[in-house]
Amino acid sequence: MDILVFVKRVPDTESKIRINQETNSIVEEGLNFILSPYDEYAMEEALRIKGAKGGKVIAVTVGRDESLVILRKCLAMGADEAVLIKDPLPETYDGLRTARVIARFVQAKFPDARLLLFGKQSVGADNSQVPAMVAELLGIGQANVVVKLEVEGEAATALREIEGAQEKVSLTLPAVVSAQKGLNEPRYETLKGIMMAKKKEIPSLSIEELGFKPDELAPRVAIIRMDQPPARKAGRVVTGEAEETARQLVEYLHTEAKVI
């Protein structure tokens, strides 16, 4: 069984983000990039299914050559193969555009893939759109925000998070599943895996090779403005006797914070 895991290169969540106001984009110079954390859960789940049921795990990303580093991380974790779909554009924040590229790739290169795994969202765009869109474009079932997954033959059972509870769904393969934190505990790469990953060839193909015309994938989303979130105001310290501080606190909550 072929298991495709779609991953994305994103800024490290610990990094300090700077914004270029002229281009409405983040400044990549000096920024550390990583494999999107939710994608690590997807990769780990694919490797666990492979260990239990057999098959092959293929890591795939859409991006520029800089994305090769996260594919090598996936190979070091245990993926059998990796593929780079070369996209010359920087982050477009257009989930449908990415979904169309992925869906065309699956149809052209892995039409018999039984399971397509994603992180529930990338920590870059944070749209949570691509997995559902890919499932719709391919006409296959989907389960998103999954915290438990069981695969048996041509069927799968998933527990997915909903507001205040978990929902159990049944799927017929092929299907799309997006991983939530708690699905598993991603493994670390081993030294042996890292050395092997460095030697592995990672094939790439262009979006033109997938049959798209130059203007067919023009982004339909435009970033009008990008700003840093407002700085958090300093807290207020209330001092004095208990009765007086309680009075001041109630007054503040009533007149300034307006929460009571």
Protein Blocks (a to p, Z undefined) as FASTA:
>chain_A
ZZdddddddddfkbccdddfklopacfehpacdddfklmmmmmmmmmmmmmngpaddddd
dddfklmmmmmmmmmnopabdcddddfbdcehiaklmmmmmmmmmmmmmmmbfbdcddfb
dcklonommmmmmmmmnopacdehiabdcdehjbccdddddehiacddddddddddddde
hjaccddddfklmmmmmmpccddddfklnopafklmgcfbdcfbdcdddddddddddedj
fklmmmmmmmmmmmmnopZZ
